[in-house]
Each structure stands twice: as structure tokens, then as C-alpha cells.
Amino acid sequence: MNFDQRENHRKAISGLKTRIEQINRILDNTPKPGTIGPFGQPIRVSQRSIGNLIRERLRHEAALAELEAEDRLVAPMASSKKAIDIVWEQIDHRLVGLKLMQIAEDMLRIHQDDLARIRHENRLNSNTYSELQQRVRANLERLDECAERYYQAYCDTWAAQGKRKSAAFVRCVYQRAIMELFAARVSAVKSELASESIRTNRWENNVLNATFTSFDREVERLKARWVRKLEIEAIGCEYSESKSELVGVQKAEHVEPVAQEKVEKTASSSVEPTSNSASNQDKGEADIREVAPGVGLPLVDMRKPASIIAKETGRAALAKGAPYRGVPNIDGIMRAVKDRKATGCTYREASMKEFGNRKWADRIRYWHNKLARGE
């Protein structure tokens, strides 16, 4: 069963808002000092009760602000559910399951060592609640350590499959593995302490419940730290992916003209002149043909290499006002090139003026050099 942290946040936020509204209504309806009741007697209001309500409202408002901040962090983790489902299906769960089994055995041994150490240190301590607090803190520390090892196991498995870490993978591991680990461990710790309390009658129920409430609050803070940590890593992966896509587009722009020249050269070499062709009838006379009749392009010498013919044709078409091939934001790039020529600014400055960021600087440089060569 998936553990939906964002749904729990929303329920907690709704409950806190409802309680704050109740306290505000109670305070608004509280009679002021000196108010006379319907029977002519002054209404007595306990200032201590009013103070308790105000303090409770302040605590709820602080908790509400903290939960809303955590919910804003959890929101990106809950997005792109389809991408997360696809990544989860691609993970080799057989391999990662063996790794997690080994981690569970190691953490069980560490937990038993911690329990023996805490009991030995508190064997002469008459305050039994000190041992309870120490055990809760130890479980919290081991939970953080176990989550770290879980995440590393998934990362190692993903790398062993030959796949690159992505933002969807990071968020997938958080939602499908880390959050379920938190839910399972919190339930196990509470069950262990509650059963021991029933068996030994060492701790009172109200103290145990207060300890559990404090433990839940610390676990929520631990979740928030993990959300921040993994969201930072996910955003870094997104930037890396966008940078890789930009480099691939730039390489494609540079490779495409060369590939076109090779195709045209191959096509021209496959056509052999016949005995009745003009080139065979008169070797000294140039074979002049019109390129794209009706467009108004100049005549070219068909004896030239195909690459030179392609370049001359392209230059002539651009001079006649023909549009460039389908390049994203070509109009903006051309404006940035003209601005760079007019003002002498750098490519990055031209990119910032036109697009508001610097990632187009390489494309502006490429087209500036292309136009400078007359291509």
C-alpha cells in the first residue's frame, strides 16, 4: 500500500485550520470584563482559560505554517505520476529486493545492539522514562540511516541496469520506497514499545502517548529533510537533462549541413552523362541550368561539385528572401544576431536581451558565424 504523505498533510492542515477557527469564535464570543449577565450579575471569565486558548492557537498556527511549508515541498514529488509509474516498472525489483533484505538484517542487528546498550546504561537508573526517550531517539537515528541505505541500494541497482539517474527516478524512489519505509518503521516502533509497556507495566499510558506524539512530530521533520534533499537532487537532474538536450540540438545543427552535402554528392555522382548530353558534345562549354525555375535564382554551373552547388544555391535563396529551415526560435536568433552586430555585445548578453536567459548564446554564435561566412 502506498503511503500518501501529501494526503496526510492536507488532512492535518484542514484539522488545524478548523481548530484555529473554533478558538477564534470562542475568543470572539467571550464576554468582556465587567459585562452584566441577564440576571443582573457580572459574568466572570477565567483569564487563565483565555490564556490557554491563546497559547493553543499560537501552537496550532506555528504547526500550520510548518505543515504548509512541507506540503509545498512535497507537491513536486507528487507530480508526474505517470512518469514515476513507468520508472518504477523499469527497476529490477528482484535485484533491489536482495539488497533490501541484506539491509534489513543489518539494521535488525544494529537495533538489538542499541537496545542492549541502552538497557545496560540505565540498569541503575530509577527513572524508567529516560530509557524510553533514549530508545525513541535511537530509533529515529536508525530510521534516517536505513533510509539512506535504501536510497543508495536503489541508485546502485539503477546504475547496474545501465540507466542514468533522472528526476523521475529520484522522485519515484522517494514516493515508492522511502515513504513506505517511514510508515512501516513508525508502526513497528510504536507496536514494540506499546507491547512492552503492556507486558511490563513500566510506563503510564499518558506518558507513552505523549512520547508517540513527539516521535511522530520528529518523523515528520525527518520526512521534510528528505523531501528537501531529494528535491534538490531531482532539480539538479532536470538541469542536467536540459543541458544534454541543448548539446544534442547544437550537434544536430552542425551535422545536418554536412549530411545534406554527402547526400547531394552521392546523388550527383550516380547520374552519368549520356553520349547525347551537352557535356559530351562540347567538353569546353559549361553545362548551365536554371535552379528552381520560377523562383528567380541565378544559373549555376552543373560541373561544379554538389557541395559547392548546394552552398551557392542556399546563399542565392537567402538573398532572395527565402526563409531558413525549421529551427526553433529562428526569428529571435536572427534578432539577437543583428543586435550583436549593432551593439557589439557578447553572445550571452544578446541571449539575455532576447530570450531572458543565456542558454541560447551558443546558437546565436553559430548563426552569427554562419551569416558571416555568407552561408
C-alpha positions as CSV (number, residue, x, y, z in Angstrom):
1,M,0.0,0.0,0.0
2,N,1.4,3.4,-1.0
3,F,1.9,5.9,1.8
4,D,0.5,9.2,0.6
5,Q,2.3,11.9,2.6
6,R,0.6,14.8,0.8
7,E,-2.9,13.5,1.6
8,N,-1.9,13.2,5.3
9,H,-0.5,16.8,5.2
10,R,-3.8,18.0,3.7
11,K,-5.8,16.3,6.4
12,A,-3.6,17.7,9.2
13,I,-3.7,21.2,7.7
14,S,-7.5,21.0,7.4
15,G,-7.8,19.9,11.1
16,L,-5.5,22.7,12.3
17,K,-7.5,25.3,10.4
18,T,-10.7,24.0,11.8
19,R,-9.4,24.1,15.4
20,I,-8.0,27.7,14.9
21,E,-11.4,28.9,13.6
22,Q,-13.1,27.3,16.7
23,I,-10.7,29.1,19.1
24,N,-11.2,32.4,17.3
25,R,-15.0,32.0,17.6
26,I,-14.7,31.2,21.3
27,L,-12.5,34.2,21.9
28,D,-14.8,36.5,19.8
29,N,-17.8,35.4,21.8
30,T,-16.1,35.7,25.2
31,P,-17.7,38.5,27.3
32,K,-15.5,41.4,28.1
33,P,-14.6,42.1,31.8
34,G,-17.5,43.9,33.6
35,T,-20.2,42.5,31.3
36,I,-23.5,42.2,33.2
37,G,-25.5,38.9,32.7
38,P,-29.2,38.6,32.0
39,F,-29.9,38.3,35.8
40,G,-28.0,41.4,36.8
41,Q,-24.9,39.6,37.9
42,P,-21.4,40.3,36.4
43,I,-20.2,37.5,34.1
44,R,-16.9,36.0,35.4
45,V,-14.4,35.0,32.7
46,S,-11.4,32.9,33.6
47,Q,-8.3,34.7,32.3
48,R,-6.4,31.5,32.7
49,S,-8.7,29.7,30.3
50,I,-8.4,32.6,27.8
51,G,-4.6,32.5,28.1
52,N,-4.6,28.7,27.5
53,L,-6.8,29.2,24.3
54,I,-4.4,31.9,23.0
55,R,-1.4,29.7,23.6
56,E,-3.1,26.8,21.9
57,R,-3.9,29.0,18.9
58,L,-0.3,30.1,18.6
59,R,0.9,26.5,18.7
60,H,-1.6,25.5,16.0
61,E,-0.6,28.5,13.8
62,A,3.1,27.6,14.1
63,A,2.3,23.9,13.3
64,L,0.1,25.0,10.4
65,A,2.9,27.2,8.9
66,E,5.3,24.3,9.2
67,L,2.9,21.8,7.5
68,E,2.1,24.2,4.7
69,A,5.8,24.7,4.0
70,E,6.3,20.9,4.0
71,D,3.3,20.5,1.6
72,R,4.8,22.9,-0.9
73,L,8.0,20.7,-0.8
74,V,6.0,17.5,-1.2
75,A,4.0,18.9,-4.2
76,P,6.7,18.4,-6.8
77,M,7.3,14.8,-5.5
78,A,3.6,14.0,-6.1
79,S,3.6,15.3,-9.7
80,S,4.3,13.3,-12.9
81,K,2.6,10.2,-11.5
82,K,2.7,8.5,-14.9
83,A,6.4,9.0,-15.3
84,I,7.0,7.7,-11.8
85,D,4.9,4.6,-12.6
86,I,7.0,4.0,-15.7
87,V,10.3,4.3,-13.8
88,W,9.0,2.0,-11.0
89,E,8.2,-0.7,-13.6
90,Q,11.7,-0.4,-15.1
91,I,13.5,-1.1,-11.8
92,D,14.8,-4.6,-11.3
93,H,13.0,-5.4,-8.1
94,R,14.5,-8.8,-7.9
95,L,18.0,-7.4,-7.5
96,V,17.0,-4.5,-5.3
97,G,14.9,-6.8,-3.1
98,L,18.0,-8.9,-2.3
99,K,19.9,-5.7,-1.4
100,L,17.0,-4.5,0.9
101,M,16.9,-7.9,2.6
102,Q,20.6,-7.6,3.5
103,I,19.9,-4.0,4.8
104,A,17.0,-5.2,6.9
105,E,19.2,-7.9,8.5
106,D,22.0,-5.4,9.3
107,M,19.5,-2.9,10.7
108,L,18.0,-5.6,12.9
109,R,21.4,-6.4,14.4
110,I,22.1,-2.8,15.0
111,H,18.8,-2.3,16.7
112,Q,19.4,-5.2,19.0
113,D,22.8,-3.7,19.9
114,D,21.3,-0.3,20.6
115,L,18.6,-1.9,22.8
116,A,21.2,-3.9,24.8
117,R,23.4,-0.8,25.2
118,I,20.6,1.5,26.4
119,R,19.3,-1.1,28.9
120,H,22.9,-1.6,30.3
121,E,23.4,2.2,30.7
122,N,20.0,2.6,32.5
123,R,20.2,-0.6,34.7
124,L,20.8,1.6,37.8
125,N,18.6,4.5,36.7
126,S,15.3,4.7,38.7
127,N,13.8,7.0,36.0
128,T,12.4,4.5,33.6
129,Y,11.2,7.2,31.2
130,S,14.8,8.1,30.5
131,E,15.3,4.7,28.8
132,L,12.0,5.3,26.8
133,Q,13.3,8.6,25.4
134,Q,16.7,7.1,24.6
135,R,15.1,4.3,22.7
136,V,12.9,6.7,20.7
137,R,15.9,8.8,19.8
138,A,17.9,5.7,18.8
139,N,15.1,4.5,16.5
140,L,14.9,7.9,14.9
141,E,18.6,7.9,14.1
142,R,18.5,4.4,12.7
143,L,15.5,5.3,10.6
144,D,17.4,8.1,8.9
145,E,20.4,5.7,8.4
146,C,18.1,3.0,7.0
147,A,16.5,5.5,4.5
148,E,20.0,6.5,3.3
149,R,21.0,2.9,2.7
150,Y,17.6,2.2,0.9
151,Y,18.2,5.1,-1.4
152,Q,21.7,4.0,-2.2
153,A,20.6,0.5,-2.9
154,Y,18.1,1.8,-5.5
155,C,20.7,4.1,-7.0
156,D,23.2,1.2,-7.3
157,T,20.6,-1.1,-8.9
158,W,19.6,1.6,-11.4
159,A,23.3,2.1,-12.3
160,A,23.8,-1.6,-12.6
161,Q,20.9,-1.7,-15.2
162,G,22.9,0.8,-17.3
163,K,20.4,3.6,-16.7
164,R,21.1,7.3,-15.9
165,K,19.7,8.9,-12.8
166,S,16.8,11.2,-13.6
167,A,14.4,13.5,-11.7
168,A,11.6,10.9,-12.2
169,F,13.8,8.2,-10.7
170,V,14.7,10.2,-7.6
171,R,11.0,11.1,-7.0
172,C,9.9,7.6,-7.7
173,V,12.3,6.1,-5.1
174,Y,11.1,8.7,-2.6
175,Q,7.4,8.0,-3.1
176,R,7.5,4.2,-3.6
177,A,10.4,3.2,-1.2
178,I,11.4,5.9,1.3
179,M,7.9,6.9,2.3
180,E,6.8,3.3,2.8
181,L,9.9,2.7,4.9
182,F,9.0,5.6,7.2
183,A,5.4,4.3,7.6
184,A,6.5,0.7,8.3
185,R,9.2,1.7,10.8
186,V,7.0,4.2,12.7
187,S,4.3,1.5,13.1
188,A,6.9,-1.1,14.2
189,V,8.5,1.2,16.8
190,K,5.1,2.1,18.3
191,S,4.0,-1.5,18.4
192,E,7.2,-2.7,20.1
193,L,7.1,0.0,22.8
194,A,3.3,-0.4,23.4
195,S,3.5,-4.2,23.7
196,E,6.5,-3.9,26.1
197,S,4.6,-1.4,28.2
198,I,1.6,-3.7,28.4
199,R,3.8,-6.7,29.3
200,T,6.0,-5.0,31.9
201,N,3.7,-2.1,33.0
202,R,6.8,0.2,33.1
203,W,5.3,3.3,31.5
204,E,2.0,5.0,32.0
205,N,-0.3,5.3,29.0
206,N,-0.5,9.1,29.0
207,V,3.3,9.3,29.0
208,L,3.6,6.7,26.3
209,N,1.0,8.5,24.2
210,A,2.9,11.8,24.6
211,T,6.1,10.1,23.6
212,F,4.5,8.7,20.5
213,T,3.2,12.2,19.6
214,S,6.6,13.6,19.9
215,F,8.0,10.7,17.9
216,D,5.5,11.4,15.1
217,R,6.5,15.0,15.0
218,E,10.2,14.2,14.7
219,V,9.5,11.7,11.9
220,E,7.6,14.4,10.0
221,R,10.6,16.7,10.4
222,L,12.8,13.9,9.1
223,K,10.5,13.4,6.1
224,A,10.7,17.1,5.4
225,R,14.5,16.9,5.4
226,W,14.4,14.0,3.0
227,V,12.0,15.9,0.7
228,R,14.3,18.8,0.5
229,K,17.4,16.6,0.0
230,L,15.9,14.6,-2.8
231,E,14.1,17.5,-4.5
232,I,17.4,19.3,-4.7
233,E,18.9,16.3,-6.4
234,A,15.9,15.9,-8.7
235,I,16.1,19.6,-9.8
236,G,19.8,19.1,-10.5
237,C,19.0,16.1,-12.7
238,E,16.4,18.2,-14.6
239,Y,19.1,20.8,-15.3
240,S,21.5,18.1,-16.5
241,E,18.8,16.6,-18.8
242,S,18.0,20.0,-20.3
243,K,21.7,20.7,-20.9
244,S,22.2,17.4,-22.6
245,E,19.2,18.1,-24.9
246,L,20.7,21.5,-25.8
247,V,24.0,20.0,-26.6
248,G,22.3,17.4,-28.8
249,V,20.4,20.0,-30.7
250,Q,23.6,22.0,-31.3
251,K,25.3,18.9,-32.6
252,A,22.4,18.2,-34.9
253,E,22.5,21.7,-36.3
254,H,26.2,21.3,-37.2
255,V,25.9,17.8,-38.6
256,E,22.8,18.4,-40.7
257,P,24.5,20.5,-43.5
258,V,27.4,18.0,-43.8
259,A,24.9,15.1,-44.2
260,Q,23.0,17.1,-46.8
261,E,26.2,17.7,-48.8
262,K,27.0,14.0,-48.7
263,V,23.6,13.1,-50.0
264,E,23.7,15.6,-52.8
265,K,27.2,14.5,-53.8
266,T,26.1,10.9,-53.9
267,A,23.0,11.7,-56.0
268,S,25.1,13.8,-58.5
269,S,27.7,11.1,-58.8
270,S,25.1,8.5,-59.6
271,V,24.0,10.4,-62.7
272,E,26.3,9.7,-65.7
273,P,26.0,11.9,-68.8
274,T,24.9,10.1,-72.0
275,S,26.6,10.3,-75.3
276,N,24.0,12.8,-76.5
277,S,24.3,15.1,-73.5
278,A,25.7,18.6,-73.9
279,S,28.7,17.9,-71.8
280,N,29.8,15.1,-74.2
281,Q,29.1,17.1,-77.3
282,D,31.2,20.0,-76.1
283,K,33.6,19.4,-73.2
284,G,34.7,23.1,-73.1
285,E,31.2,24.5,-72.9
286,A,29.8,24.9,-69.4
287,D,26.6,22.9,-68.6
288,I,24.4,25.8,-67.3
289,R,21.0,25.0,-65.9
290,E,18.4,27.1,-64.0
291,V,17.8,26.1,-60.4
292,A,14.2,26.1,-59.3
293,P,12.5,27.6,-62.3
294,G,10.2,30.5,-61.5
295,V,11.9,31.3,-58.2
296,G,14.3,33.7,-59.8
297,L,17.5,32.1,-58.6
298,P,20.7,32.5,-60.7
299,L,22.0,29.9,-63.0
300,V,24.7,27.6,-61.7
301,D,27.4,25.6,-63.3
302,M,26.4,21.9,-63.0
303,R,30.0,20.8,-63.5
304,K,30.9,22.1,-60.0
305,P,30.9,19.7,-57.0
306,A,27.5,19.1,-55.4
307,S,28.6,20.7,-52.1
308,I,29.5,24.0,-53.8
309,I,26.3,24.0,-55.8
310,A,24.3,23.5,-52.6
311,K,26.1,26.3,-50.9
312,E,25.7,28.7,-53.8
313,T,22.0,27.8,-54.2
314,G,21.4,28.3,-50.5
315,R,23.1,31.7,-50.5
316,A,21.1,32.8,-53.5
317,A,17.9,31.7,-51.9
318,L,18.6,33.6,-48.7
319,A,19.5,36.7,-50.7
320,K,16.1,36.4,-52.5
321,G,14.4,36.3,-49.0
322,A,13.7,32.6,-48.7
323,P,13.2,31.5,-45.1
324,Y,15.6,29.4,-43.1
325,R,14.9,25.8,-42.4
326,G,12.7,25.0,-39.4
327,V,14.9,26.0,-36.5
328,P,13.2,26.7,-33.1
329,N,13.0,30.5,-32.4
330,I,14.9,31.3,-35.6
331,D,13.3,34.8,-35.7
332,G,14.6,35.6,-32.2
333,I,18.0,34.2,-33.0
334,M,18.2,36.5,-36.1
335,R,17.2,39.5,-34.0
336,A,19.9,38.6,-31.4
337,V,22.5,38.3,-34.2
338,K,21.5,41.7,-35.6
339,D,21.6,43.2,-32.1
340,R,25.0,41.7,-31.5
341,K,26.3,43.2,-34.8
342,A,24.8,46.6,-34.0
343,T,25.9,46.9,-30.3
344,G,28.9,44.7,-30.2
345,C,27.6,42.9,-27.1
346,T,28.6,39.4,-26.2
347,Y,26.6,36.3,-27.2
348,R,25.4,35.8,-23.7
349,E,24.2,39.4,-23.4
350,A,22.4,39.1,-26.7
351,S,20.7,35.9,-25.4
352,M,19.7,37.6,-22.2
353,K,18.2,40.6,-24.1
354,E,16.2,38.5,-26.5
355,F,15.3,35.3,-24.5
356,G,15.8,36.3,-20.9
357,N,18.4,33.6,-20.3
358,R,21.9,32.5,-21.5
359,K,21.2,29.1,-22.9
360,W,20.7,30.5,-26.5
361,A,24.2,32.0,-26.6
362,D,25.8,29.0,-28.5
363,R,23.0,29.0,-31.1
364,I,23.4,32.8,-31.6
365,R,27.2,32.3,-32.1
366,Y,26.6,29.5,-34.6
367,W,24.2,31.6,-36.7
368,H,26.3,34.7,-36.4
369,N,29.3,32.8,-37.8
370,K,27.2,31.2,-40.5
371,L,25.9,34.5,-41.7
372,A,29.4,36.0,-41.6
373,R,30.6,33.2,-43.9
374,G,27.7,34.1,-46.3
375,E,26.0,30.7,-45.9
